[in-house]
Amino acid sequence: AGGTTLSYIHYWANLGYKVSSSFAFGAHFEHLINSGGSNVSEATDVYQWLGPYIQFSAPKYGIFSRLTAGGDFIEDNDSFFKVSAGFTL
C-alpha cells in the first residue's frame, strides 16, 4: 500500500571516445537500487547494466541519439536495449 519513489537510488556512467563531431562510442554502466524505504526490509538491486553504446550527433542542430545494449548482472534478468535522444537548448 502507498509506497514512494523516494526509496530508489539510480546512477549511471558513460565512458567513451568522440571519433568526430557527429559520432562517438564507448561503455555504459547503469544501476537501479530499491534502497529500502517502507515497502522492503532491505535494499535490493532492480537492475545493473553494462554494455557498449554508439552515439550519433548533428551538432549544427544540437541533437543526438544514443543506442545502448548489453547484459544485466542481476540473476534472472535478461539483456537490455536502451535508446536515448536529446537536444541542446
PDB file of N, CA, C and O in Angstrom:
ATOM      1  N   ALA A   1       0.831  -1.187   0.000  1.00  0.00           N
ATOM      2  CA  ALA A   1       0.000   0.000   0.000  1.00  0.00           C
ATOM      3  C   ALA A   1       0.868   1.239   0.000  1.00  0.00           C
ATOM      4  O   ALA A   1       1.835   1.310   0.758  1.00  0.00           O
ATOM      5  N   GLY A   2       0.556   2.194  -0.811  1.00  0.00           N
ATOM      6  CA  GLY A   2       1.127   3.537  -0.819  1.00  0.00           C
ATOM      7  C   GLY A   2       2.622   3.660  -0.647  1.00  0.00           C
ATOM      8  O   GLY A   2       3.067   4.246   0.341  1.00  0.00           O
ATOM      9  N   GLY A   3       3.428   3.131  -1.572  1.00  0.00           N
ATOM     10  CA  GLY A   3       4.877   3.303  -1.488  1.00  0.00           C
ATOM     11  C   GLY A   3       5.298   4.669  -1.983  1.00  0.00           C
ATOM     12  O   GLY A   3       4.463   5.534  -2.249  1.00  0.00           O
ATOM     13  N   THR A   4       6.591   4.852  -2.102  1.00  0.00           N
ATOM     14  CA  THR A   4       7.123   6.121  -2.579  1.00  0.00           C
ATOM     15  C   THR A   4       8.286   5.867  -3.524  1.00  0.00           C
ATOM     16  O   THR A   4       9.012   4.885  -3.367  1.00  0.00           O
ATOM     17  N   THR A   5       8.466   6.729  -4.487  1.00  0.00           N
ATOM     18  CA  THR A   5       9.614   6.612  -5.387  1.00  0.00           C
ATOM     19  C   THR A   5      10.873   7.190  -4.751  1.00  0.00           C
ATOM     20  O   THR A   5      11.944   7.135  -5.355  1.00  0.00           O
ATOM     21  N   LEU A   6      10.768   7.737  -3.557  1.00  0.00           N
ATOM     22  CA  LEU A   6      11.929   8.276  -2.862  1.00  0.00           C
ATOM     23  C   LEU A   6      12.817   7.168  -2.298  1.00  0.00           C
ATOM     24  O   LEU A   6      13.861   7.455  -1.713  1.00  0.00           O
ATOM     25  N   SER A   7      12.420   5.917  -2.464  1.00  0.00           N
ATOM     26  CA  SER A   7      13.179   4.791  -1.936  1.00  0.00           C
ATOM     27  C   SER A   7      14.151   4.199  -2.956  1.00  0.00           C
ATOM     28  O   SER A   7      14.649   3.092  -2.749  1.00  0.00           O
ATOM     29  N   TYR A   8      14.431   4.896  -4.036  1.00  0.00           N
ATOM     30  CA  TYR A   8      15.296   4.367  -5.083  1.00  0.00           C
ATOM     31  C   TYR A   8      16.561   5.193  -5.222  1.00  0.00           C
ATOM     32  O   TYR A   8      16.555   6.409  -5.034  1.00  0.00           O
ATOM     33  N   ILE A   9      17.649   4.506  -5.557  1.00  0.00           N
ATOM     34  CA  ILE A   9      18.912   5.155  -5.909  1.00  0.00           C
ATOM     35  C   ILE A   9      19.214   4.745  -7.345  1.00  0.00           C
ATOM     36  O   ILE A   9      19.238   3.555  -7.658  1.00  0.00           O
ATOM     37  N   HIS A  10      19.441   5.712  -8.211  1.00  0.00           N
ATOM     38  CA  HIS A  10      19.686   5.447  -9.625  1.00  0.00           C
ATOM     39  C   HIS A  10      20.903   6.245 -10.062  1.00  0.00           C
ATOM     40  O   HIS A  10      20.946   7.464  -9.897  1.00  0.00           O
ATOM     41  N   TYR A  11      21.887   5.559 -10.617  1.00  0.00           N
ATOM     42  CA  TYR A  11      23.062   6.262 -11.133  1.00  0.00           C
ATOM     43  C   TYR A  11      23.578   5.553 -12.370  1.00  0.00           C
ATOM     44  O   TYR A  11      23.293   4.376 -12.589  1.00  0.00           O
ATOM     45  N   TRP A  12      24.336   6.275 -13.173  1.00  0.00           N
ATOM     46  CA  TRP A  12      24.899   5.716 -14.390  1.00  0.00           C
ATOM     47  C   TRP A  12      26.170   6.463 -14.738  1.00  0.00           C
ATOM     48  O   TRP A  12      26.421   7.567 -14.256  1.00  0.00           O
ATOM     49  N   ALA A  13      26.973   5.824 -15.598  1.00  0.00           N
ATOM     50  CA  ALA A  13      28.216   6.434 -16.069  1.00  0.00           C
ATOM     51  C   ALA A  13      28.452   6.009 -17.509  1.00  0.00           C
ATOM     52  O   ALA A  13      28.170   4.873 -17.891  1.00  0.00           O
ATOM     53  N   ASN A  14      28.969   6.931 -18.297  1.00  0.00           N
ATOM     54  CA  ASN A  14      29.345   6.656 -19.679  1.00  0.00           C
ATOM     55  C   ASN A  14      30.811   7.038 -19.839  1.00  0.00           C
ATOM     56  O   ASN A  14      31.236   8.111 -19.410  1.00  0.00           O
ATOM     57  N   LEU A  15      31.568   6.155 -20.454  1.00  0.00           N
ATOM     58  CA  LEU A  15      32.974   6.429 -20.751  1.00  0.00           C
ATOM     59  C   LEU A  15      33.162   6.126 -22.221  1.00  0.00           C
ATOM     60  O   LEU A  15      32.953   4.996 -22.661  1.00  0.00           O
ATOM     61  N   GLY A  16      33.555   7.133 -22.980  1.00  0.00           N
ATOM     62  CA  GLY A  16      33.621   6.912 -24.416  1.00  0.00           C
ATOM     63  C   GLY A  16      34.682   7.727 -25.115  1.00  0.00           C
ATOM     64  O   GLY A  16      35.464   8.453 -24.501  1.00  0.00           O
ATOM     65  N   TYR A  17      34.675   7.578 -26.421  1.00  0.00           N
ATOM     66  CA  TYR A  17      35.629   8.260 -27.283  1.00  0.00           C
ATOM     67  C   TYR A  17      34.856   8.970 -28.401  1.00  0.00           C
ATOM     68  O   TYR A  17      34.047   8.354 -29.094  1.00  0.00           O
ATOM     69  N   LYS A  18      35.113  10.261 -28.566  1.00  0.00           N
ATOM     70  CA  LYS A  18      34.457  11.049 -29.606  1.00  0.00           C
ATOM     71  C   LYS A  18      35.306  10.968 -30.873  1.00  0.00           C
ATOM     72  O   LYS A  18      36.358  11.601 -30.962  1.00  0.00           O
ATOM     73  N   VAL A  19      34.852  10.197 -31.841  1.00  0.00           N
ATOM     74  CA  VAL A  19      35.577   9.990 -33.092  1.00  0.00           C
ATOM     75  C   VAL A  19      35.536  11.248 -33.950  1.00  0.00           C
ATOM     76  O   VAL A  19      36.544  11.646 -34.535  1.00  0.00           O
ATOM     77  N   SER A  20      34.368  11.867 -34.018  1.00  0.00           N
ATOM     78  CA  SER A  20      34.191  13.103 -34.776  1.00  0.00           C
ATOM     79  C   SER A  20      33.080  13.908 -34.106  1.00  0.00           C
ATOM     80  O   SER A  20      32.531  13.483 -33.089  1.00  0.00           O
ATOM     81  N   SER A  21      32.751  15.052 -34.664  1.00  0.00           N
ATOM     82  CA  SER A  21      31.678  15.862 -34.068  1.00  0.00           C
ATOM     83  C   SER A  21      30.313  15.194 -34.194  1.00  0.00           C
ATOM     84  O   SER A  21      29.358  15.604 -33.536  1.00  0.00           O
ATOM     85  N   SER A  22      30.218  14.161 -35.042  1.00  0.00           N
ATOM     86  CA  SER A  22      28.921  13.510 -35.226  1.00  0.00           C
ATOM     87  C   SER A  22      28.881  12.044 -34.796  1.00  0.00           C
ATOM     88  O   SER A  22      27.831  11.412 -34.915  1.00  0.00           O
ATOM     89  N   PHE A  23      29.985  11.480 -34.300  1.00  0.00           N
ATOM     90  CA  PHE A  23      29.985  10.069 -33.910  1.00  0.00           C
ATOM     91  C   PHE A  23      30.869   9.827 -32.691  1.00  0.00           C
ATOM     92  O   PHE A  23      31.987  10.334 -32.603  1.00  0.00           O
ATOM     93  N   ALA A  24      30.340   9.036 -31.750  1.00  0.00           N
ATOM     94  CA  ALA A  24      31.102   8.634 -30.558  1.00  0.00           C
ATOM     95  C   ALA A  24      30.696   7.207 -30.186  1.00  0.00           C
ATOM     96  O   ALA A  24      29.629   6.734 -30.577  1.00  0.00           O
ATOM     97  N   PHE A  25      31.557   6.529 -29.429  1.00  0.00           N
ATOM     98  CA  PHE A  25      31.235   5.192 -28.934  1.00  0.00           C
ATOM     99  C   PHE A  25      31.873   5.020 -27.572  1.00  0.00           C
ATOM    100  O   PHE A  25      32.769   5.778 -27.200  1.00  0.00           O
ATOM    101  N   GLY A  26      31.418   4.029 -26.828  1.00  0.00           N
ATOM    102  CA  GLY A  26      32.003   3.795 -25.520  1.00  0.00           C
ATOM    103  C   GLY A  26      31.228   2.767 -24.725  1.00  0.00           C
ATOM    104  O   GLY A  26      30.508   1.939 -25.284  1.00  0.00           O
ATOM    105  N   ALA A  27      31.386   2.831 -23.401  1.00  0.00           N
ATOM    106  CA  ALA A  27      30.757   1.886 -22.485  1.00  0.00           C
ATOM    107  C   ALA A  27      29.742   2.617 -21.608  1.00  0.00           C
ATOM    108  O   ALA A  27      29.921   3.783 -21.256  1.00  0.00           O
ATOM    109  N   HIS A  28      28.672   1.899 -21.266  1.00  0.00           N
ATOM    110  CA  HIS A  28      27.595   2.435 -20.434  1.00  0.00           C
ATOM    111  C   HIS A  28      27.392   1.508 -19.240  1.00  0.00           C
ATOM    112  O   HIS A  28      27.293   0.291 -19.399  1.00  0.00           O
ATOM    113  N   PHE A  29      27.332   2.096 -18.038  1.00  0.00           N
ATOM    114  CA  PHE A  29      27.010   1.348 -16.823  1.00  0.00           C
ATOM    115  C   PHE A  29      25.834   2.047 -16.158  1.00  0.00           C
ATOM    116  O   PHE A  29      25.821   3.274 -16.059  1.00  0.00           O
ATOM    117  N   GLU A  30      24.844   1.282 -15.701  1.00  0.00           N
ATOM    118  CA  GLU A  30      23.664   1.864 -15.054  1.00  0.00           C
ATOM    119  C   GLU A  30      23.191   0.933 -13.942  1.00  0.00           C
ATOM    120  O   GLU A  30      23.196  -0.288 -14.096  1.00  0.00           O
ATOM    121  N   HIS A  31      22.779   1.526 -12.816  1.00  0.00           N
ATOM    122  CA  HIS A  31      22.388   0.731 -11.644  1.00  0.00           C
ATOM    123  C   HIS A  31      21.162   1.367 -10.992  1.00  0.00           C
ATOM    124  O   HIS A  31      21.139   2.572 -10.740  1.00  0.00           O
ATOM    125  N   LEU A  32      20.137   0.545 -10.720  1.00  0.00           N
ATOM    126  CA  LEU A  32      18.937   0.980 -10.017  1.00  0.00           C
ATOM    127  C   LEU A  32      18.775   0.100  -8.787  1.00  0.00           C
ATOM    128  O   LEU A  32      18.752  -1.127  -8.884  1.00  0.00           O
ATOM    129  N   ILE A  33      18.663   0.746  -7.627  1.00  0.00           N
ATOM    130  CA  ILE A  33      18.566   0.042  -6.351  1.00  0.00           C
ATOM    131  C   ILE A  33      17.296   0.491  -5.635  1.00  0.00           C
ATOM    132  O   ILE A  33      17.020   1.686  -5.537  1.00  0.00           O
ATOM    133  N   ASN A  34      16.530  -0.467  -5.139  1.00  0.00           N
ATOM    134  CA  ASN A  34      15.433  -0.152  -4.222  1.00  0.00           C
ATOM    135  C   ASN A  34      16.094  -0.075  -2.855  1.00  0.00           C
ATOM    136  O   ASN A  34      16.467  -1.101  -2.287  1.00  0.00           O
ATOM    137  N   SER A  35      16.239   1.120  -2.328  1.00  0.00           N
ATOM    138  CA  SER A  35      17.085   1.348  -1.149  1.00  0.00           C
ATOM    139  C   SER A  35      16.412   1.014   0.181  1.00  0.00           C
ATOM    140  O   SER A  35      16.982   1.279   1.240  1.00  0.00           O
ATOM    141  N   GLY A  36      15.240   0.452   0.146  1.00  0.00           N
ATOM    142  CA  GLY A  36      14.595   0.082   1.406  1.00  0.00           C
ATOM    143  C   GLY A  36      13.272   0.778   1.560  1.00  0.00           C
ATOM    144  O   GLY A  36      12.251   0.297   1.067  1.00  0.00           O
ATOM    145  N   GLY A  37      13.274   1.890   2.228  1.00  0.00           N
ATOM    146  CA  GLY A  37      12.022   2.615   2.444  1.00  0.00           C
ATOM    147  C   GLY A  37      11.041   1.793   3.257  1.00  0.00           C
ATOM    148  O   GLY A  37      11.437   0.891   3.995  1.00  0.00           O
ATOM    149  N   SER A  38       9.788   2.098   3.126  1.00  0.00           N
ATOM    150  CA  SER A  38       8.770   1.433   3.939  1.00  0.00           C
ATOM    151  C   SER A  38       8.253   0.141   3.312  1.00  0.00           C
ATOM    152  O   SER A  38       7.559  -0.626   3.979  1.00  0.00           O
ATOM    153  N   ASN A  39       8.581  -0.120   2.032  1.00  0.00           N
ATOM    154  CA  ASN A  39       7.998  -1.279   1.340  1.00  0.00           C
ATOM    155  C   ASN A  39       8.858  -2.536   1.372  1.00  0.00           C
ATOM    156  O   ASN A  39       8.326  -3.629   1.176  1.00  0.00           O
ATOM    157  N   VAL A  40      10.137  -2.432   1.604  1.00  0.00           N
ATOM    158  CA  VAL A  40      11.007  -3.608   1.633  1.00  0.00           C
ATOM    159  C   VAL A  40      11.867  -3.571   2.879  1.00  0.00           C
ATOM    160  O   VAL A  40      12.170  -2.501   3.405  1.00  0.00           O
ATOM    161  N   SER A  41      12.259  -4.742   3.346  1.00  0.00           N
ATOM    162  CA  SER A  41      13.015  -4.812   4.595  1.00  0.00           C
ATOM    163  C   SER A  41      14.494  -4.487   4.401  1.00  0.00           C
ATOM    164  O   SER A  41      15.163  -4.064   5.344  1.00  0.00           O
ATOM    165  N   GLU A  42      15.018  -4.682   3.170  1.00  0.00           N
ATOM    166  CA  GLU A  42      16.423  -4.352   2.925  1.00  0.00           C
ATOM    167  C   GLU A  42      16.586  -3.907   1.479  1.00  0.00           C
ATOM    168  O   GLU A  42      15.728  -4.172   0.637  1.00  0.00           O
ATOM    169  N   ALA A  43      17.686  -3.232   1.199  1.00  0.00           N
ATOM    170  CA  ALA A  43      17.950  -2.738  -0.143  1.00  0.00           C
ATOM    171  C   ALA A  43      18.132  -3.903  -1.116  1.00  0.00           C
ATOM    172  O   ALA A  43      18.749  -4.914  -0.778  1.00  0.00           O
ATOM    173  N   THR A  44      17.590  -3.752  -2.322  1.00  0.00           N
ATOM    174  CA  THR A  44      17.726  -4.775  -3.345  1.00  0.00           C
ATOM    175  C   THR A  44      18.058  -4.125  -4.680  1.00  0.00           C
ATOM    176  O   THR A  44      17.623  -3.010  -4.967  1.00  0.00           O
ATOM    177  N   ASP A  45      18.835  -4.835  -5.491  1.00  0.00           N
ATOM    178  CA  ASP A  45      19.143  -4.369  -6.838  1.00  0.00           C
ATOM    179  C   ASP A  45      17.965  -4.652  -7.751  1.00  0.00           C
ATOM    180  O   ASP A  45      17.446  -5.769  -7.771  1.00  0.00           O
ATOM    181  N   VAL A  46      17.539  -3.647  -8.511  1.00  0.00           N
ATOM    182  CA  VAL A  46      16.490  -3.834  -9.505  1.00  0.00           C
ATOM    183  C   VAL A  46      17.131  -4.252 -10.818  1.00  0.00           C
ATOM    184  O   VAL A  46      16.716  -5.233 -11.435  1.00  0.00           O
ATOM    185  N   TYR A  47      18.154  -3.498 -11.248  1.00  0.00           N
ATOM    186  CA  TYR A  47      18.970  -3.905 -12.389  1.00  0.00           C
ATOM    187  C   TYR A  47      20.351  -3.287 -12.267  1.00  0.00           C
ATOM    188  O   TYR A  47      20.553  -2.299 -11.562  1.00  0.00           O
ATOM    189  N   GLN A  48      21.298  -3.896 -12.973  1.00  0.00           N
ATOM    190  CA  GLN A  48      22.678  -3.417 -13.015  1.00  0.00           C
ATOM    191  C   GLN A  48      23.210  -3.756 -14.405  1.00  0.00           C
ATOM    192  O   GLN A  48      23.588  -4.895 -14.677  1.00  0.00           O
ATOM    193  N   TRP A  49      23.233  -2.762 -15.269  1.00  0.00           N
ATOM    194  CA  TRP A  49      23.529  -2.958 -16.678  1.00  0.00           C
ATOM    195  C   TRP A  49      24.961  -2.564 -17.017  1.00  0.00           C
ATOM    196  O   TRP A  49      25.536  -1.659 -16.413  1.00  0.00           O
ATOM    197  N   LEU A  50      25.522  -3.270 -18.001  1.00  0.00           N
ATOM    198  CA  LEU A  50      26.815  -2.912 -18.576  1.00  0.00           C
ATOM    199  C   LEU A  50      26.796  -3.285 -20.045  1.00  0.00           C
ATOM    200  O   LEU A  50      26.424  -4.402 -20.405  1.00  0.00           O
ATOM    201  N   GLY A  51      27.201  -2.343 -20.898  1.00  0.00           N
ATOM    202  CA  GLY A  51      27.255  -2.627 -22.327  1.00  0.00           C
ATOM    203  C   GLY A  51      27.809  -1.451 -23.113  1.00  0.00           C
ATOM    204  O   GLY A  51      28.027  -0.373 -22.562  1.00  0.00           O
ATOM    205  N   PRO A  52      28.035  -1.662 -24.402  1.00  0.00           N
ATOM    206  CA  PRO A  52      28.564  -0.601 -25.263  1.00  0.00           C
ATOM    207  C   PRO A  52      27.461   0.355 -25.731  1.00  0.00           C
ATOM    208  O   PRO A  52      26.275   0.025 -25.702  1.00  0.00           O
ATOM    209  N   TYR A  53      27.882   1.539 -26.159  1.00  0.00           N
ATOM    210  CA  TYR A  53      26.948   2.481 -26.779  1.00  0.00           C
ATOM    211  C   TYR A  53      27.579   3.075 -28.022  1.00  0.00           C
ATOM    212  O   TYR A  53      28.802   3.129 -28.150  1.00  0.00           O
ATOM    213  N   ILE A  54      26.732   3.520 -28.935  1.00  0.00           N
ATOM    214  CA  ILE A  54      27.160   4.348 -30.058  1.00  0.00           C
ATOM    215  C   ILE A  54      26.253   5.572 -30.059  1.00  0.00           C
ATOM    216  O   ILE A  54      25.066   5.488 -29.744  1.00  0.00           O
ATOM    217  N   GLN A  55      26.836   6.706 -30.418  1.00  0.00           N
ATOM    218  CA  GLN A  55      26.082   7.961 -30.400  1.00  0.00           C
ATOM    219  C   GLN A  55      26.282   8.697 -31.708  1.00  0.00           C
ATOM    220  O   GLN A  55      27.405   8.861 -32.184  1.00  0.00           O
ATOM    221  N   PHE A  56      25.183   9.135 -32.275  1.00  0.00           N
ATOM    222  CA  PHE A  56      25.194   9.945 -33.488  1.00  0.00           C
ATOM    223  C   PHE A  56      24.695  11.336 -33.126  1.00  0.00           C
ATOM    224  O   PHE A  56      23.698  11.483 -32.418  1.00  0.00           O
ATOM    225  N   SER A  57      25.396  12.357 -33.617  1.00  0.00           N
ATOM    226  CA  SER A  57      25.046  13.743 -33.288  1.00  0.00           C
ATOM    227  C   SER A  57      24.930  14.576 -34.550  1.00  0.00           C
ATOM    228  O   SER A  57      25.571  14.295 -35.563  1.00  0.00           O
ATOM    229  N   ALA A  58      24.112  15.590 -34.472  1.00  0.00           N
ATOM    230  CA  ALA A  58      24.013  16.614 -35.512  1.00  0.00           C
ATOM    231  C   ALA A  58      24.313  17.941 -34.826  1.00  0.00           C
ATOM    232  O   ALA A  58      23.391  18.655 -34.430  1.00  0.00           O
ATOM    233  N   PRO A  59      25.601  18.281 -34.682  1.00  0.00           N
ATOM    234  CA  PRO A  59      25.986  19.476 -33.923  1.00  0.00           C
ATOM    235  C   PRO A  59      25.350  20.764 -34.446  1.00  0.00           C
ATOM    236  O   PRO A  59      25.061  21.675 -33.670  1.00  0.00           O
ATOM    237  N   LYS A  60      25.137  20.838 -35.741  1.00  0.00           N
ATOM    238  CA  LYS A  60      24.537  22.037 -36.328  1.00  0.00           C
ATOM    239  C   LYS A  60      23.147  22.295 -35.738  1.00  0.00           C
ATOM    240  O   LYS A  60      22.732  23.445 -35.598  1.00  0.00           O
ATOM    241  N   TYR A  61      22.433  21.221 -35.394  1.00  0.00           N
ATOM    242  CA  TYR A  61      21.087  21.329 -34.850  1.00  0.00           C
ATOM    243  C   TYR A  61      21.023  21.072 -33.350  1.00  0.00           C
ATOM    244  O   TYR A  61      19.961  21.208 -32.742  1.00  0.00           O
ATOM    245  N   GLY A  62      22.151  20.701 -32.751  1.00  0.00           N
ATOM    246  CA  GLY A  62      22.212  20.474 -31.312  1.00  0.00           C
ATOM    247  C   GLY A  62      21.459  19.239 -30.836  1.00  0.00           C
ATOM    248  O   GLY A  62      20.950  19.220 -29.716  1.00  0.00           O
ATOM    249  N   ILE A  63      21.382  18.195 -31.683  1.00  0.00           N
ATOM    250  CA  ILE A  63      20.652  16.988 -31.301  1.00  0.00           C
ATOM    251  C   ILE A  63      21.562  15.764 -31.327  1.00  0.00           C
ATOM    252  O   ILE A  63      22.592  15.758 -32.000  1.00  0.00           O
ATOM    253  N   PHE A  64      21.169  14.727 -30.584  1.00  0.00           N
ATOM    254  CA  PHE A  64      21.921  13.472 -30.607  1.00  0.00           C
ATOM    255  C   PHE A  64      20.982  12.297 -30.369  1.00  0.00           C
ATOM    256  O   PHE A  64      19.874  12.459 -29.857  1.00  0.00           O
ATOM    257  N   SER A  65      21.447  11.118 -30.750  1.00  0.00           N
ATOM    258  CA  SER A  65      20.749   9.865 -30.488  1.00  0.00           C
ATOM    259  C   SER A  65      21.794   8.846 -30.042  1.00  0.00           C
ATOM    260  O   SER A  65      22.839   8.696 -30.676  1.00  0.00           O
ATOM    261  N   ARG A  66      21.503   8.151 -28.947  1.00  0.00           N
ATOM    262  CA  ARG A  66      22.440   7.161 -28.405  1.00  0.00           C
ATOM    263  C   ARG A  66      21.751   5.801 -28.322  1.00  0.00           C
ATOM    264  O   ARG A  66      20.641   5.696 -27.801  1.00  0.00           O
ATOM    265  N   LEU A  67      22.400   4.773 -28.828  1.00  0.00           N
ATOM    266  CA  LEU A  67      21.906   3.403 -28.789  1.00  0.00           C
ATOM    267  C   LEU A  67      22.820   2.599 -27.873  1.00  0.00           C
ATOM    268  O   LEU A  67      24.037   2.589 -28.056  1.00  0.00           O
ATOM    269  N   THR A  68      22.230   1.925 -26.887  1.00  0.00           N
ATOM    270  CA  THR A  68      22.983   1.173 -25.890  1.00  0.00           C
ATOM    271  C   THR A  68      22.362  -0.207 -25.737  1.00  0.00           C
ATOM    272  O   THR A  68      21.139  -0.343 -25.759  1.00  0.00           O
ATOM    273  N   ALA A  69      23.190  -1.226 -25.585  1.00  0.00           N
ATOM    274  CA  ALA A  69      22.697  -2.589 -25.364  1.00  0.00           C
ATOM    275  C   ALA A  69      23.729  -3.343 -24.539  1.00  0.00           C
ATOM    276  O   ALA A  69      24.905  -2.979 -24.519  1.00  0.00           O
ATOM    277  N   GLY A  70      23.286  -4.390 -23.860  1.00  0.00           N
ATOM    278  CA  GLY A  70      24.235  -5.169 -23.077  1.00  0.00           C
ATOM    279  C   GLY A  70      23.551  -6.153 -22.167  1.00  0.00           C
ATOM    280  O   GLY A  70      22.417  -6.570 -22.404  1.00  0.00           O
ATOM    281  N   GLY A  71      24.264  -6.518 -21.116  1.00  0.00           N
ATOM    282  CA  GLY A  71      23.764  -7.517 -20.186  1.00  0.00           C
ATOM    283  C   GLY A  71      23.417  -6.941 -18.834  1.00  0.00           C
ATOM    284  O   GLY A  71      23.831  -5.836 -18.482  1.00  0.00           O
ATOM    285  N   ASP A  72      22.655  -7.705 -18.087  1.00  0.00           N
ATOM    286  CA  ASP A  72      22.238  -7.337 -16.737  1.00  0.00           C
ATOM    287  C   ASP A  72      22.907  -8.294 -15.757  1.00  0.00           C
ATOM    288  O   ASP A  72      22.811  -9.510 -15.925  1.00  0.00           O
ATOM    289  N   PHE A  73      23.579  -7.769 -14.743  1.00  0.00           N
ATOM    290  CA  PHE A  73      24.283  -8.593 -13.763  1.00  0.00           C
ATOM    291  C   PHE A  73      23.344  -9.248 -12.747  1.00  0.00           C
ATOM    292  O   PHE A  73      23.761 -10.158 -12.030  1.00  0.00           O
ATOM    293  N   ILE A  74      22.098  -8.809 -12.671  1.00  0.00           N
ATOM    294  CA  ILE A  74      21.153  -9.340 -11.690  1.00  0.00           C
ATOM    295  C   ILE A  74      20.603 -10.679 -12.197  1.00  0.00           C
ATOM    296  O   ILE A  74      20.143 -10.779 -13.335  1.00  0.00           O
ATOM    297  N   GLU A  75      20.656 -11.681 -11.358  1.00  0.00           N
ATOM    298  CA  GLU A  75      20.189 -13.016 -11.720  1.00  0.00           C
ATOM    299  C   GLU A  75      18.721 -12.978 -12.137  1.00  0.00           C
ATOM    300  O   GLU A  75      17.920 -12.257 -11.542  1.00  0.00           O
ATOM    301  N   ASP A  76      18.376 -13.746 -13.147  1.00  0.00           N
ATOM    302  CA  ASP A  76      17.026 -13.856 -13.720  1.00  0.00           C
ATOM    303  C   ASP A  76      16.611 -12.641 -14.546  1.00  0.00           C
ATOM    304  O   ASP A  76      15.482 -12.605 -15.035  1.00  0.00           O
ATOM    305  N   ASN A  77      17.473 -11.655 -14.718  1.00  0.00           N
ATOM    306  CA  ASN A  77      17.195 -10.543 -15.622  1.00  0.00           C
ATOM    307  C   ASN A  77      17.881 -10.823 -16.950  1.00  0.00           C
ATOM    308  O   ASN A  77      18.949 -11.434 -16.987  1.00  0.00           O
ATOM    309  N   ASP A  78      17.273 -10.379 -18.030  1.00  0.00           N
ATOM    310  CA  ASP A  78      17.835 -10.592 -19.353  1.00  0.00           C
ATOM    311  C   ASP A  78      18.701  -9.407 -19.759  1.00  0.00           C
ATOM    312  O   ASP A  78      19.018  -8.541 -18.944  1.00  0.00           O
ATOM    313  N   SER A  79      19.069  -9.389 -21.017  1.00  0.00           N
ATOM    314  CA  SER A  79      19.842  -8.289 -21.558  1.00  0.00           C
ATOM    315  C   SER A  79      18.958  -7.035 -21.661  1.00  0.00           C
ATOM    316  O   SER A  79      17.752  -7.094 -21.419  1.00  0.00           O
ATOM    317  N   PHE A  80      19.565  -5.920 -22.016  1.00  0.00           N
ATOM    318  CA  PHE A  80      18.819  -4.672 -22.122  1.00  0.00           C
ATOM    319  C   PHE A  80      19.135  -3.973 -23.430  1.00  0.00           C
ATOM    320  O   PHE A  80      20.169  -4.230 -24.046  1.00  0.00           O
ATOM    321  N   PHE A  81      18.256  -3.102 -23.845  1.00  0.00           N
ATOM    322  CA  PHE A  81      18.434  -2.241 -25.006  1.00  0.00           C
ATOM    323  C   PHE A  81      17.838  -0.884 -24.634  1.00  0.00           C
ATOM    324  O   PHE A  81      16.710  -0.803 -24.148  1.00  0.00           O
ATOM    325  N   LYS A  82      18.599   0.164 -24.866  1.00  0.00           N
ATOM    326  CA  LYS A  82      18.161   1.499 -24.462  1.00  0.00           C
ATOM    327  C   LYS A  82      18.420   2.478 -25.603  1.00  0.00           C
ATOM    328  O   LYS A  82      19.492   2.463 -26.208  1.00  0.00           O
ATOM    329  N   VAL A  83      17.442   3.326 -25.894  1.00  0.00           N
ATOM    330  CA  VAL A  83      17.570   4.371 -26.894  1.00  0.00           C
ATOM    331  C   VAL A  83      17.388   5.706 -26.183  1.00  0.00           C
ATOM    332  O   VAL A  83      16.408   5.912 -25.468  1.00  0.00           O
ATOM    333  N   SER A  84      18.337   6.607 -26.387  1.00  0.00           N
ATOM    334  CA  SER A  84      18.263   7.942 -25.787  1.00  0.00           C
ATOM    335  C   SER A  84      18.362   8.977 -26.893  1.00  0.00           C
ATOM    336  O   SER A  84      19.028   8.761 -27.906  1.00  0.00           O
ATOM    337  N   ALA A  85      17.697  10.097 -26.689  1.00  0.00           N
ATOM    338  CA  ALA A  85      17.783  11.215 -27.615  1.00  0.00           C
ATOM    339  C   ALA A  85      17.787  12.493 -26.800  1.00  0.00           C
ATOM    340  O   ALA A  85      17.207  12.555 -25.716  1.00  0.00           O
ATOM    341  N   GLY A  86      18.442  13.503 -27.327  1.00  0.00           N
ATOM    342  CA  GLY A  86      18.485  14.765 -26.603  1.00  0.00           C
ATOM    343  C   GLY A  86      18.790  15.928 -27.506  1.00  0.00           C
ATOM    344  O   GLY A  86      19.091  15.761 -28.687  1.00  0.00           O
ATOM    345  N   PHE A  87      18.707  17.117 -26.929  1.00  0.00           N
ATOM    346  CA  PHE A  87      18.994  18.323 -27.665  1.00  0.00           C
ATOM    347  C   PHE A  87      19.535  19.387 -26.712  1.00  0.00           C
ATOM    348  O   PHE A  87      19.300  19.347 -25.504  1.00  0.00           O
ATOM    349  N   THR A  88      20.253  20.320 -27.283  1.00  0.00           N
ATOM    350  CA  THR A  88      20.827  21.427 -26.538  1.00  0.00           C
ATOM    351  C   THR A  88      19.905  22.641 -26.646  1.00  0.00           C
ATOM    352  O   THR A  88      19.459  23.011 -27.732  1.00  0.00           O
ATOM    353  N   LEU A  89      19.635  23.244 -25.501  1.00  0.00           N
ATOM    354  CA  LEU A  89      18.794  24.445 -25.529  1.00  0.00           C
ATOM    355  C   LEU A  89      19.602  25.683 -25.803  1.00  0.00           C
ATOM    356  O   LEU A  89      19.049  26.782 -25.860  1.00  0.00           O
TER     357      LEU A  89
END
